[in-house]
């Protein structure tokens, strides 16, 4: 990676490392490897939530498998997405974490998983939404 001083090269690499720590350990460990105080990670140390969005193109094997399964599945909930036989080639994972003042802990405040078609911004399927302690798994994408 090449760029001028103070352009964010190290910060970008630390984001990748942070995500690895989050996946392999947990939120507290990922934060503690960088600082003892969550607020040090925020803009001007003012606090507030931190959000990540990761988008990936699905591998061909997954795209073909999912597309075929979607066409063959009869949805017991009569969900409108399955009737349209959509084709999704990408996945987006969004999550937000921050410091909860009431319980004095770092928490993942929300997560969302979306399948989408990169050529059609209106062709998407929300698979999972989690806000604080509430989890919704959408029936057309149960594993």
QUIZI-V746122 format. One record per backbone hydrogen bond with DSSP energy under -1.0 kcal/mol. NH is the residue of the N-H (numbers start at 1). CO is the residue of the C=O. E is the energy in kcal/mol with one decimal. If there is no record, write none. Layout:
NH/CO/E ; NH/CO/E
//
This chain:
7/4/-1.2 ; 12/8/-2.7 ; 13/9/-2.0 ; 14/10/-2.3 ; 15/11/-1.9 ; 16/12/-1.6 ; 17/13/-2.1 ; 18/14/-3.1 ; 19/15/-2.6 ; 20/16/-1.9 ; 21/17/-2.5 ; 22/18/-2.6 ; 23/19/-2.4 ; 24/20/-2.7 ; 25/21/-1.9 ; 30/26/-2.3 ; 31/27/-2.3 ; 32/28/-3.1 ; 33/29/-1.9 ; 34/31/-1.8 ; 35/31/-2.3 ; 40/37/-1.9 ; 41/38/-2.3 ; 42/39/-1.2 ; 45/42/-2.3 ; 46/43/-2.1 ; 50/97/-3.0 ; 52/95/-2.8 ; 54/93/-2.6 ; 56/91/-2.6 ; 58/89/-2.5 ; 63/59/-2.4 ; 64/60/-2.7 ; 65/61/-2.1 ; 66/62/-3.0 ; 67/63/-2.5 ; 68/64/-2.3 ; 69/65/-2.6 ; 70/66/-2.5 ; 71/67/-1.7 ; 72/68/-1.8 ; 73/69/-1.5 ; 78/75/-1.7 ; 85/82/-1.0 ; 89/116/-1.4 ; 90/116/-2.1 ; 91/56/-2.7 ; 92/114/-2.8 ; 93/54/-2.8 ; 94/112/-2.9 ; 95/52/-2.3 ; 96/110/-2.4 ; 97/50/-2.6 ; 98/107/-2.3 ; 100/105/-3.3 ; 104/100/-1.3 ; 105/100/-1.3 ; 107/98/-2.9 ; 109/96/-2.2 ; 110/96/-1.7 ; 111/130/-2.5 ; 112/94/-2.4 ; 113/128/-2.2 ; 114/92/-2.6 ; 115/125/-2.9 ; 116/90/-2.3 ; 117/123/-2.3 ; 120/117/-1.6 ; 123/120/-2.0 ; 125/115/-3.0 ; 127/113/-2.9 ; 128/113/-1.3 ; 129/136/-2.0 ; 130/111/-2.9 ; 131/134/-2.2 ; 132/109/-3.8 ; 134/131/-2.9 ; 136/129/-2.5 ; 138/127/-2.5 ; 141/138/-2.0
//
